[in-house]
Amino acid sequence: MTNELQIFNQDVIPVYTTDKGEKVVMGRELHERLKINTAYADWIKRMAEYGFEEGTDYSLVSQK
C-alpha cells in the first residue's frame, strides 16, 4: 500500500481506496470508532490470534 489514499466512504468509518483500487480501513480508526477499551497494540495482537494474517488481512504501517 502506498501513501496515496482517497476516501471512498465515511459513514461509520472512513474507507479509503488505494492507488491499486483496494478498499482499506485504518486499524487505529476502526479501534477508535468501535470504542474498544483495550489498548490498540493489545487489540491488534488479539485480532491476529483470531486468524488475521499480516499481508493478507492487514498491513503494518509505521506512523513515523
N, C-alpha and C positions, 0 to 999 in steps of 0.2 A: 504494500500500500504506500502510496506517495503522500505528500503533504497537500495535494490538490483535491479538496473535498468540496462538494456543493450540497447544501441542504435539500433533501428530496421531500421530506415531510417533517412537520414539527408539532403534530397533535399532542401526543403523550410524551414522547422523547424525540429529539432530533434524529432523523435518519439521513445519513449522508450518502452521496453517490461518489465513488472514487473515480479517478480518471480512466479506470478499466471498466466502468459501468456497474461495479458491485455495490450493493446496498449494505451499509455498515452502521453500527451504533458505537458510541464510545462507552466503554465499560464503566468509567467513573460517572458519566452522566446517567447511565442506567441505574447504577448503585444509588445515586442521589435521588433520582425520581421514584425509585421503589421504596425509598426511606428505610433502607437496610440499617439496622442498629450496629451490626458488626463492622469493624474497620475494613476498608476496601481491600487491603492486602490479604486479610484473613478470608474475606468473602470470595475473592477470585481464586484463591487456592482451593477452597471448598468446591467451587464450580468445576475445577479441573478434576477433582475426585469423583464427580458425577459422570465423567467420561468426556468432557470437553477437551479437545485436542488443540494444542498450540499449532498454528499454521493452517488448521482446517476450520476450527470454530472461532478462534481468536488469534490476534497477533499482538505481541508486546511492542509498545511504542514508548520510547523514552520521552519524558517531559522536559529534558534539559535542552 
